[in-house]
Amino acid sequence: MDEIVFFNPGDAIANSRDFSEVMRSAQIYRTKDPLQSPLVIVKPTADDAAGFSVYFADDASKEANTDKTAYKVQKHV
């Protein structure tokens, strides 16, 4: 089952159309501050949206909100 979560798009740590690039950014960010909240790599659920984003897992919301966008979790980092 797909995990759908909601984030404010402006809170993204990194964005890219390439999963490898966004994964590398997440790993670098984790190395800089290993005590921070876990990270999550997500992909927009909209069919016309492309790319991946990295967010703090603690910022995820399970409820829809007008200022948040739905994403499908690709990987927990």
PDB file of N, CA, C and O in Angstrom:
ATOM      1  N   MET A   1       0.836  -1.182   0.000  1.00  0.00           N
ATOM      2  CA  MET A   1       0.000   0.000   0.000  1.00  0.00           C
ATOM      3  C   MET A   1       0.883   1.247   0.000  1.00  0.00           C
ATOM      4  O   MET A   1       1.861   1.323   0.743  1.00  0.00           O
ATOM      5  N   ASP A   2       0.534   2.214  -0.829  1.00  0.00           N
ATOM      6  CA  ASP A   2       1.290   3.453  -0.912  1.00  0.00           C
ATOM      7  C   ASP A   2       0.996   4.333   0.296  1.00  0.00           C
ATOM      8  O   ASP A   2      -0.142   4.440   0.752  1.00  0.00           O
ATOM      9  N   GLU A   3       2.049   4.956   0.796  1.00  0.00           N
ATOM     10  CA  GLU A   3       1.900   5.884   1.907  1.00  0.00           C
ATOM     11  C   GLU A   3       1.786   7.294   1.337  1.00  0.00           C
ATOM     12  O   GLU A   3       2.724   7.798   0.719  1.00  0.00           O
ATOM     13  N   ILE A   4       0.630   7.930   1.548  1.00  0.00           N
ATOM     14  CA  ILE A   4       0.396   9.290   1.078  1.00  0.00           C
ATOM     15  C   ILE A   4       0.518  10.240   2.262  1.00  0.00           C
ATOM     16  O   ILE A   4      -0.128  10.052   3.293  1.00  0.00           O
ATOM     17  N   VAL A   5       1.350  11.260   2.101  1.00  0.00           N
ATOM     18  CA  VAL A   5       1.552  12.267   3.144  1.00  0.00           C
ATOM     19  C   VAL A   5       1.449  13.650   2.502  1.00  0.00           C
ATOM     20  O   VAL A   5       1.504  13.782   1.280  1.00  0.00           O
ATOM     21  N   PHE A   6       1.302  14.663   3.330  1.00  0.00           N
ATOM     22  CA  PHE A   6       1.154  16.036   2.846  1.00  0.00           C
ATOM     23  C   PHE A   6       2.262  16.908   3.426  1.00  0.00           C
ATOM     24  O   PHE A   6       2.584  16.824   4.611  1.00  0.00           O
ATOM     25  N   PHE A   7       2.844  17.755   2.560  1.00  0.00           N
ATOM     26  CA  PHE A   7       3.892  18.688   2.963  1.00  0.00           C
ATOM     27  C   PHE A   7       3.621  20.039   2.332  1.00  0.00           C
ATOM     28  O   PHE A   7       2.968  20.128   1.292  1.00  0.00           O
ATOM     29  N   ASN A   8       4.122  21.086   2.959  1.00  0.00           N
ATOM     30  CA  ASN A   8       4.134  22.408   2.361  1.00  0.00           C
ATOM     31  C   ASN A   8       5.296  22.409   1.369  1.00  0.00           C
ATOM     32  O   ASN A   8       6.436  22.207   1.787  1.00  0.00           O
ATOM     33  N   PRO A   9       5.057  22.626   0.074  1.00  0.00           N
ATOM     34  CA  PRO A   9       6.140  22.564  -0.917  1.00  0.00           C
ATOM     35  C   PRO A   9       7.316  23.488  -0.617  1.00  0.00           C
ATOM     36  O   PRO A   9       8.440  23.197  -1.026  1.00  0.00           O
ATOM     37  N   GLY A  10       7.087  24.578   0.079  1.00  0.00           N
ATOM     38  CA  GLY A  10       8.160  25.514   0.408  1.00  0.00           C
ATOM     39  C   GLY A  10       9.117  25.009   1.468  1.00  0.00           C
ATOM     40  O   GLY A  10      10.174  25.606   1.676  1.00  0.00           O
ATOM     41  N   ASP A  11       8.771  23.916   2.147  1.00  0.00           N
ATOM     42  CA  ASP A  11       9.617  23.358   3.197  1.00  0.00           C
ATOM     43  C   ASP A  11      10.587  22.297   2.687  1.00  0.00           C
ATOM     44  O   ASP A  11      11.300  21.690   3.487  1.00  0.00           O
ATOM     45  N   ALA A  12      10.632  22.062   1.397  1.00  0.00           N
ATOM     46  CA  ALA A  12      11.505  21.024   0.832  1.00  0.00           C
ATOM     47  C   ALA A  12      12.972  21.355   1.082  1.00  0.00           C
ATOM     48  O   ALA A  12      13.387  22.509   0.970  1.00  0.00           O
ATOM     49  N   ILE A  13      13.743  20.340   1.418  1.00  0.00           N
ATOM     50  CA  ILE A  13      15.189  20.489   1.613  1.00  0.00           C
ATOM     51  C   ILE A  13      15.894  20.455   0.268  1.00  0.00           C
ATOM     52  O   ILE A  13      16.850  21.197   0.043  1.00  0.00           O
ATOM     53  N   ALA A  14      15.416  19.585  -0.636  1.00  0.00           N
ATOM     54  CA  ALA A  14      16.000  19.459  -1.970  1.00  0.00           C
ATOM     55  C   ALA A  14      14.925  18.993  -2.942  1.00  0.00           C
ATOM     56  O   ALA A  14      13.966  18.325  -2.554  1.00  0.00           O
ATOM     57  N   ASN A  15      15.096  19.354  -4.213  1.00  0.00           N
ATOM     58  CA  ASN A  15      14.192  18.941  -5.293  1.00  0.00           C
ATOM     59  C   ASN A  15      15.025  18.552  -6.498  1.00  0.00           C
ATOM     60  O   ASN A  15      16.067  19.151  -6.762  1.00  0.00           O
ATOM     61  N   SER A  16      14.564  17.548  -7.228  1.00  0.00           N
ATOM     62  CA  SER A  16      15.239  17.169  -8.465  1.00  0.00           C
ATOM     63  C   SER A  16      14.340  16.220  -9.246  1.00  0.00           C
ATOM     64  O   SER A  16      13.486  15.542  -8.675  1.00  0.00           O
ATOM     65  N   ARG A  17      14.542  16.181 -10.541  1.00  0.00           N
ATOM     66  CA  ARG A  17      13.824  15.206 -11.377  1.00  0.00           C
ATOM     67  C   ARG A  17      14.516  13.838 -11.318  1.00  0.00           C
ATOM     68  O   ARG A  17      13.923  12.822 -11.680  1.00  0.00           O
ATOM     69  N   ASP A  18      15.764  13.820 -10.861  1.00  0.00           N
ATOM     70  CA  ASP A  18      16.567  12.599 -10.805  1.00  0.00           C
ATOM     71  C   ASP A  18      16.586  12.048  -9.378  1.00  0.00           C
ATOM     72  O   ASP A  18      17.029  12.731  -8.454  1.00  0.00           O
ATOM     73  N   PHE A  19      16.103  10.808  -9.196  1.00  0.00           N
ATOM     74  CA  PHE A  19      16.055  10.206  -7.873  1.00  0.00           C
ATOM     75  C   PHE A  19      17.454  10.083  -7.267  1.00  0.00           C
ATOM     76  O   PHE A  19      17.626  10.333  -6.074  1.00  0.00           O
ATOM     77  N   SER A  20      18.442   9.707  -8.053  1.00  0.00           N
ATOM     78  CA  SER A  20      19.811   9.550  -7.537  1.00  0.00           C
ATOM     79  C   SER A  20      20.357  10.861  -6.995  1.00  0.00           C
ATOM     80  O   SER A  20      21.039  10.880  -5.971  1.00  0.00           O
ATOM     81  N   GLU A  21      20.060  11.944  -7.675  1.00  0.00           N
ATOM     82  CA  GLU A  21      20.546  13.256  -7.242  1.00  0.00           C
ATOM     83  C   GLU A  21      19.893  13.679  -5.927  1.00  0.00           C
ATOM     84  O   GLU A  21      20.568  14.194  -5.034  1.00  0.00           O
ATOM     85  N   VAL A  22      18.593  13.464  -5.808  1.00  0.00           N
ATOM     86  CA  VAL A  22      17.902  13.846  -4.580  1.00  0.00           C
ATOM     87  C   VAL A  22      18.310  12.927  -3.426  1.00  0.00           C
ATOM     88  O   VAL A  22      18.359  13.369  -2.278  1.00  0.00           O
ATOM     89  N   MET A  23      18.602  11.664  -3.712  1.00  0.00           N
ATOM     90  CA  MET A  23      19.090  10.739  -2.686  1.00  0.00           C
ATOM     91  C   MET A  23      20.459  11.183  -2.184  1.00  0.00           C
ATOM     92  O   MET A  23      20.728  11.142  -0.984  1.00  0.00           O
ATOM     93  N   ARG A  24      21.312  11.603  -3.093  1.00  0.00           N
ATOM     94  CA  ARG A  24      22.644  12.100  -2.734  1.00  0.00           C
ATOM     95  C   ARG A  24      22.518  13.351  -1.851  1.00  0.00           C
ATOM     96  O   ARG A  24      23.242  13.485  -0.864  1.00  0.00           O
ATOM     97  N   SER A  25      21.618  14.248  -2.195  1.00  0.00           N
ATOM     98  CA  SER A  25      21.393  15.453  -1.390  1.00  0.00           C
ATOM     99  C   SER A  25      20.922  15.089   0.014  1.00  0.00           C
ATOM    100  O   SER A  25      21.371  15.688   0.991  1.00  0.00           O
ATOM    101  N   ALA A  26      20.031  14.121   0.123  1.00  0.00           N
ATOM    102  CA  ALA A  26      19.533  13.683   1.428  1.00  0.00           C
ATOM    103  C   ALA A  26      20.657  13.077   2.261  1.00  0.00           C
ATOM    104  O   ALA A  26      20.744  13.334   3.462  1.00  0.00           O
ATOM    105  N   GLN A  27      21.517  12.275   1.639  1.00  0.00           N
ATOM    106  CA  GLN A  27      22.629  11.655   2.357  1.00  0.00           C
ATOM    107  C   GLN A  27      23.620  12.706   2.844  1.00  0.00           C
ATOM    108  O   GLN A  27      24.128  12.603   3.960  1.00  0.00           O
ATOM    109  N   ILE A  28      23.898  13.704   2.031  1.00  0.00           N
ATOM    110  CA  ILE A  28      24.803  14.785   2.438  1.00  0.00           C
ATOM    111  C   ILE A  28      24.197  15.547   3.601  1.00  0.00           C
ATOM    112  O   ILE A  28      24.892  15.860   4.568  1.00  0.00           O
ATOM    113  N   TYR A  29      22.921  15.847   3.519  1.00  0.00           N
ATOM    114  CA  TYR A  29      22.246  16.579   4.587  1.00  0.00           C
ATOM    115  C   TYR A  29      22.275  15.786   5.885  1.00  0.00           C
ATOM    116  O   TYR A  29      22.480  16.362   6.953  1.00  0.00           O
ATOM    117  N   ARG A  30      22.073  14.478   5.811  1.00  0.00           N
ATOM    118  CA  ARG A  30      22.113  13.613   6.998  1.00  0.00           C
ATOM    119  C   ARG A  30      23.511  13.576   7.598  1.00  0.00           C
ATOM    120  O   ARG A  30      23.652  13.558   8.821  1.00  0.00           O
ATOM    121  N   THR A  31      24.538  13.565   6.774  1.00  0.00           N
ATOM    122  CA  THR A  31      25.916  13.521   7.246  1.00  0.00           C
ATOM    123  C   THR A  31      26.274  14.798   8.002  1.00  0.00           C
ATOM    124  O   THR A  31      27.011  14.753   8.987  1.00  0.00           O
ATOM    125  N   LYS A  32      25.752  15.939   7.540  1.00  0.00           N
ATOM    126  CA  LYS A  32      26.045  17.217   8.182  1.00  0.00           C
ATOM    127  C   LYS A  32      25.461  17.298   9.593  1.00  0.00           C
ATOM    128  O   LYS A  32      26.081  17.880  10.484  1.00  0.00           O
ATOM    129  N   ASP A  33      24.279  16.722   9.805  1.00  0.00           N
ATOM    130  CA  ASP A  33      23.605  16.800  11.105  1.00  0.00           C
ATOM    131  C   ASP A  33      22.858  15.494  11.375  1.00  0.00           C
ATOM    132  O   ASP A  33      21.654  15.408  11.134  1.00  0.00           O
ATOM    133  N   PRO A  34      23.564  14.478  11.872  1.00  0.00           N
ATOM    134  CA  PRO A  34      22.945  13.154  12.055  1.00  0.00           C
ATOM    135  C   PRO A  34      21.889  13.096  13.160  1.00  0.00           C
ATOM    136  O   PRO A  34      21.144  12.119  13.226  1.00  0.00           O
ATOM    137  N   LEU A  35      21.799  14.102  14.027  1.00  0.00           N
ATOM    138  CA  LEU A  35      20.839  14.076  15.129  1.00  0.00           C
ATOM    139  C   LEU A  35      19.485  14.687  14.759  1.00  0.00           C
ATOM    140  O   LEU A  35      18.575  14.723  15.587  1.00  0.00           O
ATOM    141  N   GLN A  36      19.352  15.158  13.543  1.00  0.00           N
ATOM    142  CA  GLN A  36      18.107  15.778  13.105  1.00  0.00           C
ATOM    143  C   GLN A  36      17.012  14.730  12.878  1.00  0.00           C
ATOM    144  O   GLN A  36      17.252  13.526  12.973  1.00  0.00           O
ATOM    145  N   SER A  37      15.847  15.202  12.588  1.00  0.00           N
ATOM    146  CA  SER A  37      14.709  14.340  12.264  1.00  0.00           C
ATOM    147  C   SER A  37      15.046  13.476  11.048  1.00  0.00           C
ATOM    148  O   SER A  37      15.807  13.908  10.182  1.00  0.00           O
ATOM    149  N   PRO A  38      14.493  12.266  10.969  1.00  0.00           N
ATOM    150  CA  PRO A  38      14.699  11.452   9.767  1.00  0.00           C
ATOM    151  C   PRO A  38      14.173  12.182   8.527  1.00  0.00           C
ATOM    152  O   PRO A  38      13.284  13.028   8.623  1.00  0.00           O
ATOM    153  N   LEU A  39      14.728  11.848   7.380  1.00  0.00           N
ATOM    154  CA  LEU A  39      14.311  12.460   6.123  1.00  0.00           C
ATOM    155  C   LEU A  39      13.468  11.469   5.330  1.00  0.00           C
ATOM    156  O   LEU A  39      13.547  10.258   5.534  1.00  0.00           O
ATOM    157  N   VAL A  40      12.670  12.002   4.433  1.00  0.00           N
ATOM    158  CA  VAL A  40      11.846  11.165   3.571  1.00  0.00           C
ATOM    159  C   VAL A  40      11.913  11.735   2.159  1.00  0.00           C
ATOM    160  O   VAL A  40      11.846  12.948   1.962  1.00  0.00           O
ATOM    161  N   ILE A  41      12.047  10.843   1.182  1.00  0.00           N
ATOM    162  CA  ILE A  41      12.041  11.239  -0.226  1.00  0.00           C
ATOM    163  C   ILE A  41      10.656  10.926  -0.758  1.00  0.00           C
ATOM    164  O   ILE A  41      10.154   9.813  -0.607  1.00  0.00           O
ATOM    165  N   VAL A  42      10.041  11.933  -1.390  1.00  0.00           N
ATOM    166  CA  VAL A  42       8.667  11.789  -1.857  1.00  0.00           C
ATOM    167  C   VAL A  42       8.536  12.202  -3.315  1.00  0.00           C
ATOM    168  O   VAL A  42       9.384  12.903  -3.867  1.00  0.00           O
ATOM    169  N   LYS A  43       7.443  11.745  -3.921  1.00  0.00           N
ATOM    170  CA  LYS A  43       7.103  12.087  -5.307  1.00  0.00           C
ATOM    171  C   LYS A  43       5.670  12.602  -5.297  1.00  0.00           C
ATOM    172  O   LYS A  43       4.815  12.010  -4.639  1.00  0.00           O
ATOM    173  N   PRO A  44       5.383  13.699  -6.016  1.00  0.00           N
ATOM    174  CA  PRO A  44       4.014  14.224  -6.049  1.00  0.00           C
ATOM    175  C   PRO A  44       3.028  13.186  -6.585  1.00  0.00           C
ATOM    176  O   PRO A  44       3.362  12.403  -7.474  1.00  0.00           O
ATOM    177  N   THR A  45       1.823  13.187  -6.043  1.00  0.00           N
ATOM    178  CA  THR A  45       0.810  12.237  -6.502  1.00  0.00           C
ATOM    179  C   THR A  45       0.119  12.698  -7.774  1.00  0.00           C
ATOM    180  O   THR A  45      -0.503  11.885  -8.457  1.00  0.00           O
ATOM    181  N   ALA A  46       0.210  13.980  -8.112  1.00  0.00           N
ATOM    182  CA  ALA A  46      -0.424  14.505  -9.328  1.00  0.00           C
ATOM    183  C   ALA A  46       0.230  13.882 -10.556  1.00  0.00           C
ATOM    184  O   ALA A  46       1.452  13.756 -10.622  1.00  0.00           O
ATOM    185  N   ASP A  47      -0.597  13.491 -11.530  1.00  0.00           N
ATOM    186  CA  ASP A  47      -0.087  12.839 -12.737  1.00  0.00           C
ATOM    187  C   ASP A  47       0.817  13.745 -13.571  1.00  0.00           C
ATOM    188  O   ASP A  47       1.736  13.261 -14.233  1.00  0.00           O
ATOM    189  N   ASP A  48       0.566  15.044 -13.545  1.00  0.00           N
ATOM    190  CA  ASP A  48       1.347  15.966 -14.363  1.00  0.00           C
ATOM    191  C   ASP A  48       2.605  16.474 -13.664  1.00  0.00           C
ATOM    192  O   ASP A  48       3.397  17.195 -14.272  1.00  0.00           O
ATOM    193  N   ALA A  49       2.799  16.112 -12.406  1.00  0.00           N
ATOM    194  CA  ALA A  49       3.976  16.564 -11.654  1.00  0.00           C
ATOM    195  C   ALA A  49       5.114  15.557 -11.791  1.00  0.00           C
ATOM    196  O   ALA A  49       4.891  14.347 -11.757  1.00  0.00           O
ATOM    197  N   ALA A  50       6.313  16.056 -11.943  1.00  0.00           N
ATOM    198  CA  ALA A  50       7.478  15.185 -12.064  1.00  0.00           C
ATOM    199  C   ALA A  50       8.509  15.564 -11.018  1.00  0.00           C
ATOM    200  O   ALA A  50       8.497  16.679 -10.496  1.00  0.00           O
ATOM    201  N   GLY A  51       9.392  14.640 -10.717  1.00  0.00           N
ATOM    202  CA  GLY A  51      10.480  14.928  -9.809  1.00  0.00           C
ATOM    203  C   GLY A  51      10.273  14.372  -8.415  1.00  0.00           C
ATOM    204  O   GLY A  51       9.244  13.775  -8.102  1.00  0.00           O
ATOM    205  N   PHE A  52      11.281  14.586  -7.591  1.00  0.00           N
ATOM    206  CA  PHE A  52      11.306  14.086  -6.224  1.00  0.00           C
ATOM    207  C   PHE A  52      11.694  15.230  -5.299  1.00  0.00           C
ATOM    208  O   PHE A  52      12.338  16.191  -5.720  1.00  0.00           O
ATOM    209  N   SER A  53      11.294  15.117  -4.029  1.00  0.00           N
ATOM    210  CA  SER A  53      11.634  16.125  -3.034  1.00  0.00           C
ATOM    211  C   SER A  53      12.056  15.436  -1.752  1.00  0.00           C
ATOM    212  O   SER A  53      11.673  14.295  -1.492  1.00  0.00           O
ATOM    213  N   VAL A  54      12.853  16.142  -0.948  1.00  0.00           N
ATOM    214  CA  VAL A  54      13.280  15.647   0.368  1.00  0.00           C
ATOM    215  C   VAL A  54      12.673  16.556   1.431  1.00  0.00           C
ATOM    216  O   VAL A  54      12.744  17.781   1.334  1.00  0.00           O
ATOM    217  N   TYR A  55      12.076  15.936   2.449  1.00  0.00           N
ATOM    218  CA  TYR A  55      11.485  16.663   3.567  1.00  0.00           C
ATOM    219  C   TYR A  55      11.891  15.990   4.877  1.00  0.00           C
ATOM    220  O   TYR A  55      12.322  14.837   4.892  1.00  0.00           O
ATOM    221  N   PHE A  56      11.743  16.733   5.974  1.00  0.00           N
ATOM    222  CA  PHE A  56      11.879  16.133   7.295  1.00  0.00           C
ATOM    223  C   PHE A  56      10.640  15.273   7.527  1.00  0.00           C
ATOM    224  O   PHE A  56       9.518  15.738   7.324  1.00  0.00           O
ATOM    225  N   ALA A  57      10.830  14.035   7.948  1.00  0.00           N
ATOM    226  CA  ALA A  57       9.705  13.124   8.174  1.00  0.00           C
ATOM    227  C   ALA A  57       8.754  13.657   9.234  1.00  0.00           C
ATOM    228  O   ALA A  57       7.549  13.421   9.152  1.00  0.00           O
ATOM    229  N   ASP A  58       9.271  14.371  10.228  1.00  0.00           N
ATOM    230  CA  ASP A  58       8.426  14.913  11.296  1.00  0.00           C
ATOM    231  C   ASP A  58       7.476  16.004  10.810  1.00  0.00           C
ATOM    232  O   ASP A  58       6.502  16.315  11.495  1.00  0.00           O
ATOM    233  N   ASP A  59       7.738  16.589   9.642  1.00  0.00           N
ATOM    234  CA  ASP A  59       6.875  17.635   9.097  1.00  0.00           C
ATOM    235  C   ASP A  59       5.686  17.075   8.327  1.00  0.00           C
ATOM    236  O   ASP A  59       4.834  17.838   7.870  1.00  0.00           O
ATOM    237  N   ALA A  60       5.614  15.756   8.177  1.00  0.00           N
ATOM    238  CA  ALA A  60       4.542  15.131   7.404  1.00  0.00           C
ATOM    239  C   ALA A  60       3.205  15.257   8.118  1.00  0.00           C
ATOM    240  O   ALA A  60       3.130  15.225   9.347  1.00  0.00           O
ATOM    241  N   SER A  61       2.168  15.400   7.331  1.00  0.00           N
ATOM    242  CA  SER A  61       0.806  15.454   7.842  1.00  0.00           C
ATOM    243  C   SER A  61      -0.007  14.392   7.110  1.00  0.00           C
ATOM    244  O   SER A  61       0.184  14.179   5.913  1.00  0.00           O
ATOM    245  N   LYS A  62      -0.892  13.743   7.807  1.00  0.00           N
ATOM    246  CA  LYS A  62      -1.753  12.734   7.186  1.00  0.00           C
ATOM    247  C   LYS A  62      -3.059  13.339   6.688  1.00  0.00           C
ATOM    248  O   LYS A  62      -3.842  12.667   6.017  1.00  0.00           O
ATOM    249  N   GLU A  63      -3.294  14.604   7.014  1.00  0.00           N
ATOM    250  CA  GLU A  63      -4.542  15.270   6.637  1.00  0.00           C
ATOM    251  C   GLU A  63      -4.278  16.328   5.569  1.00  0.00           C
ATOM    252  O   GLU A  63      -3.278  17.045   5.612  1.00  0.00           O
ATOM    253  N   ALA A  64      -5.193  16.405   4.619  1.00  0.00           N
ATOM    254  CA  ALA A  64      -5.086  17.406   3.558  1.00  0.00           C
ATOM    255  C   ALA A  64      -5.325  18.796   4.128  1.00  0.00           C
ATOM    256  O   ALA A  64      -6.098  18.983   5.067  1.00  0.00           O
ATOM    257  N   ASN A  65      -4.642  19.758   3.536  1.00  0.00           N
ATOM    258  CA  ASN A  65      -4.756  21.141   3.957  1.00  0.00           C
ATOM    259  C   ASN A  65      -4.604  22.001   2.701  1.00  0.00           C
ATOM    260  O   ASN A  65      -3.988  21.559   1.731  1.00  0.00           O
ATOM    261  N   THR A  66      -5.138  23.188   2.699  1.00  0.00           N
ATOM    262  CA  THR A  66      -5.087  24.023   1.501  1.00  0.00           C
ATOM    263  C   THR A  66      -3.675  24.432   1.105  1.00  0.00           C
ATOM    264  O   THR A  66      -3.416  24.653  -0.078  1.00  0.00           O
ATOM    265  N   ASP A  67      -2.747  24.539   2.068  1.00  0.00           N
ATOM    266  CA  ASP A  67      -1.389  24.967   1.741  1.00  0.00           C
ATOM    267  C   ASP A  67      -0.417  23.797   1.612  1.00  0.00           C
ATOM    268  O   ASP A  67       0.792  24.002   1.512  1.00  0.00           O
ATOM    269  N   LYS A  68      -0.937  22.586   1.614  1.00  0.00           N
ATOM    270  CA  LYS A  68      -0.076  21.404   1.520  1.00  0.00           C
ATOM    271  C   LYS A  68      -0.395  20.593   0.279  1.00  0.00           C
ATOM    272  O   LYS A  68      -1.525  20.608  -0.210  1.00  0.00           O
ATOM    273  N   THR A  69       0.603  19.886  -0.229  1.00  0.00           N
ATOM    274  CA  THR A  69       0.476  19.070  -1.428  1.00  0.00           C
ATOM    275  C   THR A  69       0.623  17.602  -1.055  1.00  0.00           C
ATOM    276  O   THR A  69       1.390  17.261  -0.154  1.00  0.00           O
ATOM    277  N   ALA A  70      -0.110  16.733  -1.746  1.00  0.00           N
ATOM    278  CA  ALA A  70      -0.043  15.291  -1.496  1.00  0.00           C
ATOM    279  C   ALA A  70       1.179  14.694  -2.190  1.00  0.00           C
ATOM    280  O   ALA A  70       1.475  15.009  -3.343  1.00  0.00           O
ATOM    281  N   TYR A  71       1.882  13.826  -1.462  1.00  0.00           N
ATOM    282  CA  TYR A  71       3.055  13.140  -1.997  1.00  0.00           C
ATOM    283  C   TYR A  71       2.983  11.659  -1.651  1.00  0.00           C
ATOM    284  O   TYR A  71       2.363  11.268  -0.662  1.00  0.00           O
ATOM    285  N   LYS A  72       3.622  10.846  -2.476  1.00  0.00           N
ATOM    286  CA  LYS A  72       3.742   9.420  -2.214  1.00  0.00           C
ATOM    287  C   LYS A  72       5.175   9.168  -1.738  1.00  0.00           C
ATOM    288  O   LYS A  72       6.130   9.563  -2.408  1.00  0.00           O
ATOM    289  N   VAL A  73       5.325   8.520  -0.601  1.00  0.00           N
ATOM    290  CA  VAL A  73       6.648   8.258  -0.042  1.00  0.00           C
ATOM    291  C   VAL A  73       7.390   7.251  -0.908  1.00  0.00           C
ATOM    292  O   VAL A  73       6.867   6.183  -1.225  1.00  0.00           O
ATOM    293  N   GLN A  74       8.615   7.604  -1.285  1.00  0.00           N
ATOM    294  CA  GLN A  74       9.461   6.721  -2.100  1.00  0.00           C
ATOM    295  C   GLN A  74      10.498   6.006  -1.230  1.00  0.00           C
ATOM    296  O   GLN A  74      10.785   4.828  -1.444  1.00  0.00           O
ATOM    297  N   LYS A  75      11.064   6.727  -0.237  1.00  0.00           N
ATOM    298  CA  LYS A  75      12.113   6.133   0.586  1.00  0.00           C
ATOM    299  C   LYS A  75      12.273   6.934   1.869  1.00  0.00           C
ATOM    300  O   LYS A  75      12.210   8.164   1.856  1.00  0.00           O
ATOM    301  N   HIS A  76      12.481   6.226   2.978  1.00  0.00           N
ATOM    302  CA  HIS A  76      12.840   6.854   4.251  1.00  0.00           C
ATOM    303  C   HIS A  76      14.354   6.842   4.373  1.00  0.00           C
ATOM    304  O   HIS A  76      14.985   5.818   4.113  1.00  0.00           O
ATOM    305  N   VAL A  77      14.947   7.965   4.765  1.00  0.00           N
ATOM    306  CA  VAL A  77      16.404   8.067   4.873  1.00  0.00           C
ATOM    307  C   VAL A  77      16.764   8.269   6.330  1.00  0.00           C
ATOM    308  O   VAL A  77      17.944   8.382   6.665  1.00  0.00           O
TER     309      VAL A  77
END
